[in-house]
C-alpha cells in the first residue's frame, strides 16, 4: 500500500473514532463553559512577576522540548557548549521575573542553537496587550546594517539634519558596534549567519523592535553620526506616541475591514511578473513560496507568457523570500533546471513519542503526519520519498533562456533549496549576497509551537533535519553568489537597487 493510501486509511479510521467521541467531548465542553461563566476575566498585567519555582518549571520544559524534539540542536553548537548555554539561563532563575525578563533569558539560549526556524514568542495575552496598550510609542527611524556599520535610512520626522546614508556612530551613548554585538546574541539564524542577521535588522521595524525589547521604551534618542562629508554631528529624535483610537470596537472593526487590501493586490505584492520586451528580459518578484499565493497557477501563466513573448533572460528576485511549501519551490525548479535532481540528500525527524507532546500545539496531527510519511531507521523517522525521488525537468513551457537569481540574507528555507539545486547549471547565475539559509541544509518542514504552562510564553521549533547537499562543508554558510553584489553606500544614499542594476548590466553586456 502506498504512503498516500496508508495516510488516507489512518485518517479515515481516526475520523470514525472522532465521530464516536464527539458527543462526550461536546458535553464536557458545555459543562466547562457553564461552570466558568461566572468567573470574571482579570485584565492582563505585563508587570506580573512569576515565582522562581514557576520559571524553573517552564525552563525545564523549554530545555526538554528542544533536547528531545529539535533534530539539529547540536549541529552548530556542541553539546557541552549548548549545555553551558542552558546552564547560564538556569542560573538567572533564582528570583521572580516578569514574562518580558524571562523571554530574554530564553532568547539567549535559543540563539545559541543557530537555527533560523527556532524562536521565542510572546504569550498570546502579552501580544493582545501590546496591541492595545495606551501610551505606546513608535521607534522613530529605520536603518541599514552590514558588517560593523549602520546607516540611517528614514524617519517619521521631516526636516531633520540627519540624511539617508549618513553613518550612525552611537545611539544614547552606546556605540553601534556594541549595539550590533548585543543584538546578534539574541537573534537566531542558520549557522549564526551575520548576513541573515544584518538583513533582518535592515527590515522595516525589526531594528527598532529589538532595540526596544533590549533597552525598553526611550524618552529620546541621542544619535551621533557621520554625514556624507565626513563631519561628526548629533541629532535628537523623540519617539512618536501612537494615537489611541476613540472609535468603538464595532467602528474599529469596520475601519480595519475597509483598509484591508484586496486579494488581488495582496497576491501582486507577493509575486508578480514584469516583462520588458524592449530590453529583452523579465523580472519575476517572488517573496514567498506560501501555499496561500496560488503559485502553481502563477507559474503556469508566467512561463506561458515568457514563451509566447520569446523572452530569453529571466531575473527571479528571491531576496525577500523566506520560504514556504517545498512543492511550490519544486514546481519552479522543474521549469528552470536542465537536469533531474533530488530535493535533498536526507530528511528526517526525531522519535514522535515524547512526554512533552501535551505542550505542543496540534501534536497529535503533527505526529500522525510524521508516522504516515516516514519510516524508522536507527531511532530516526526518515522521509524516504524525498530522500530517494528524482524530479525531472518539466517539458511544457520549460524556460530555456538565461536565469538570474537574486539572493540575500532573507533568502531562507525553500528559497535556499532553489538556489542550492540550480547553482552551477550553465544557464543559471546567482547575483547578490549569500543566502541567509545554510547551503548544506536546515531544520524546518514541520514547525509547531509549544506553550509553556506557567508563563504562556511560546516556543517555535522545527521537527525535521533537511540536508540539501551533503557534499558541501557544514559551516553554516549560505549559498554563495556567482556574482557578488554587497551593500553599496552610494546606492543607499541615492535610493537605488544596486543588485538589480548589476543584473541588468550583466544582461546588457552579454547582448
Secondary structure by P-SEA (a helix, b strand, c coil): ccaaaaaaaaaaaaaaaaaaaaaaaaaaaaaaaaaacccccccccccccccaaaaaaaaaaaaaaaacccccccccccaaaaaaaaaaaaaaccccccaaaaaaaaaaaaaaaccccccccccaaaaaaaacccccccccccccccccbbbbcccccccccccccccccccccccaaaaaaaaaaacccccccaaaaaaaaaccaaaaaaaaaaccccccccccccccccccbbbbbbbbbcccccccaaaaaaaaaaacccaaaaaaaabbbbbcccccbbbbbbcccccccaaaaaaaaaaaaaaaacccbbbbbccccccccaaaaaaaaaacccbbbbcccbbbbccccccccccccaaaaaaaaaaacccccccbbbcccccccccccccccccccbbbbbbcccccaaaaaaaaaacccccbbbcccccccccccccccbbbbbbcccccbbbbbbccccccccccccccccccccccccccaaaaaaccaaaaaaaaaaaaaac
